[in-house]
Structure formats: structure tokens, C-alpha cells
């Protein structure tokens, strides 16, 4: 059997779950295609697929550091409620786009709100979490 290696373009079926079993993502009806070594998927998943044989299925637990990194407290900020336009929904869980001091767009999640303040979290929603993937290597589309 052919093994996937760095530089290969591969297609995988996958289901991603949290340690408690909650599913957060899957490839759905179409396999996910990416090139090994290009950083197109999280490092831990890419490392796991490297060396897999076409047709094999496996499960891997990817630690937070090899997924979306640790939860960084410095990425959580509180701003004045008055600085958010009134037409913007600031319910807890709402995803918004803020701008960094340099003007770059940055996705944030509303994690707290009261009449005076809005607390925003700039971490990826899966930061700080270990992730479990059920993976099947469907095809090596293009070998390196």
C-alpha cells in the first residue's frame, strides 16, 4: 500500500470531537483535501496523516499545543459597551470581527456583556482543548 508523505496532496474523511465526545467538525460528504507539509491543517492532524496508508482508519488525540494552541488570557479584553455600534449584536457567543492596533482584522467571540462593558475573546474557540479525530485516508491525489 502507498503511504502518505510530506508534499503529497491527500484526501481524508474525518470527524473531530472534544474529549467529552462533543463533535465540533467533520468532512461531511466530501473528503478534505490538503497537501502534507503546507500547514493547511492543524499540525497534530497533519503529523498523524503523514505515513498513513490509503484506506486505513485511525483515531488520534491531538493535544492543544499541536492543535490551536493554549488559551491565552492576554487575548481576552474588555471594552466599553458604548464603543460598539448599537446595531451590533453582543449576546454571549456572538462572533464578531475586531481590528488590531495595526488595523488587521481579528475574529473575536463575545464571552461576557453587561450594560457598561463587553468582554471579547480573541482566542480560537478550540484553543486550549485537546481534540480527538477519527481519520480515514481516502486517497493520495498527487504524490510528491
C-alpha positions as CSV (number, residue, x, y, z in Angstrom):
1,X,0.0,0.0,0.0
2,X,1.1,3.5,-0.7
3,X,1.8,5.7,2.4
4,X,1.2,9.5,2.5
5,X,4.3,11.5,2.8
6,X,5.4,15.2,3.0
7,X,4.5,17.0,-0.2
8,X,1.6,14.6,-1.1
9,X,-1.9,16.1,-1.7
10,X,-4.2,13.8,0.2
11,X,-8.0,13.5,0.8
12,X,-9.3,12.4,4.2
13,X,-12.6,11.7,5.8
14,X,-12.6,12.9,9.4
15,X,-14.8,13.6,12.4
16,X,-13.4,16.0,15.1
17,X,-14.6,15.6,18.7
18,X,-13.7,17.2,22.0
19,X,-12.5,14.9,24.8
20,X,-16.1,14.7,26.2
21,X,-17.4,13.4,22.8
22,X,-18.9,16.6,21.5
23,X,-18.5,16.8,17.8
24,X,-17.1,20.1,16.5
25,X,-16.4,19.3,12.8
26,X,-16.4,16.7,10.1
27,X,-15.5,16.4,6.5
28,X,-19.2,15.7,5.7
29,X,-20.0,14.3,2.3
30,X,-16.7,15.4,0.6
31,X,-13.3,14.4,1.9
32,X,-11.0,17.2,3.0
33,X,-8.1,17.7,0.6
34,X,-4.8,19.3,1.6
35,X,-1.0,19.0,1.0
36,X,1.1,17.5,3.7
37,X,3.8,19.9,4.9
38,X,2.0,23.0,3.7
39,X,0.4,23.9,7.1
40,X,-3.1,23.8,5.7
41,X,-4.5,21.8,8.7
42,X,-3.5,21.8,12.4
43,X,-0.1,20.3,13.0
44,X,-1.1,17.3,15.0
45,X,-3.6,16.1,12.4
46,X,-1.0,16.6,9.6
47,X,1.6,14.7,11.5
48,X,-0.9,11.8,12.1
49,X,-1.8,11.6,8.4
50,X,1.9,11.6,7.3
51,X,2.7,7.9,7.0
52,X,-0.9,6.6,6.8
53,X,-1.7,4.1,4.1
54,X,-4.6,4.7,1.7
55,X,-7.8,3.0,3.1
56,X,-6.7,2.9,6.7
57,X,-8.8,4.4,9.5
58,X,-7.5,5.5,12.9
59,X,-8.2,7.7,15.8
60,X,-5.8,10.3,17.2
61,X,-5.9,12.7,20.1
62,X,-4.2,15.9,19.2
63,X,-3.0,17.9,22.3
64,X,-4.0,21.6,22.4
65,X,-0.4,22.6,21.7
66,X,-0.5,20.7,18.3
67,X,-4.0,22.0,17.5
68,X,-5.0,25.6,18.1
69,X,-2.5,26.3,20.9
70,X,-3.1,27.2,24.6
71,X,-5.8,29.6,25.7
72,X,-4.0,32.9,26.0
73,X,-5.6,35.1,28.8
74,X,-4.0,38.2,27.2
75,X,-6.3,37.7,24.1
76,X,-9.3,38.3,26.3
77,X,-10.2,42.0,26.6
78,X,-13.0,44.2,28.0
79,X,-14.2,47.2,26.1
80,X,-16.8,49.9,26.8
81,X,-20.2,48.9,25.6
82,X,-20.6,52.4,24.2
83,X,-17.7,51.7,21.7
84,X,-19.8,49.0,20.0
85,X,-22.4,50.3,17.5
86,X,-25.9,49.8,18.8
87,X,-26.9,47.8,15.7
88,X,-24.2,45.1,16.5
89,X,-25.5,42.1,18.5
90,X,-23.3,41.5,21.5
91,X,-25.0,38.4,23.0
92,X,-22.6,35.9,24.6
93,X,-21.4,33.6,21.9
94,X,-21.7,36.1,19.1
95,X,-18.7,36.0,16.7
96,X,-17.5,39.5,15.6
97,X,-14.6,40.9,13.7
98,X,-12.5,43.5,15.5
99,X,-9.4,45.3,14.3
100,X,-5.9,45.1,15.9
101,X,-4.0,48.3,16.7
102,X,-2.2,47.7,13.4
103,X,-5.6,47.6,11.6
104,X,-5.6,43.9,10.8
105,X,-9.0,42.1,11.1
106,X,-9.3,39.7,14.1
107,X,-12.2,37.4,14.8
108,X,-13.4,37.6,18.4
109,X,-16.2,35.9,20.4
110,X,-18.4,37.8,22.9
111,X,-17.8,36.0,26.3
112,X,-19.4,38.5,28.6
113,X,-21.6,41.6,28.5
114,X,-23.4,44.0,30.8
115,X,-24.7,47.5,30.5
116,X,-21.3,49.1,30.6
117,X,-18.8,46.6,29.2
118,X,-18.3,43.8,26.6
119,X,-15.8,41.1,27.1
120,X,-14.2,39.7,23.9
121,X,-12.1,36.6,23.4
122,X,-9.6,36.7,20.5
123,X,-8.5,33.0,21.0
124,X,-9.7,30.4,18.5
125,X,-12.8,28.7,20.0
126,X,-10.9,25.4,20.3
127,X,-7.7,26.9,21.8
128,X,-6.7,25.1,25.0
129,X,-8.6,22.0,24.1
130,X,-7.3,18.5,23.2
131,X,-9.0,17.3,20.0
132,X,-9.9,13.7,19.0
133,X,-10.1,12.9,15.3
134,X,-11.4,9.8,13.6
135,X,-9.5,9.8,10.3
136,X,-9.6,7.7,7.1
137,X,-7.0,8.3,4.4
138,X,-9.2,8.1,1.2
139,X,-6.8,8.9,-1.5
140,X,-3.4,10.3,-2.4
141,X,-4.4,12.7,-5.2
142,X,-0.9,13.8,-6.1
143,X,2.3,12.2,-4.8
144,X,5.3,14.4,-4.2
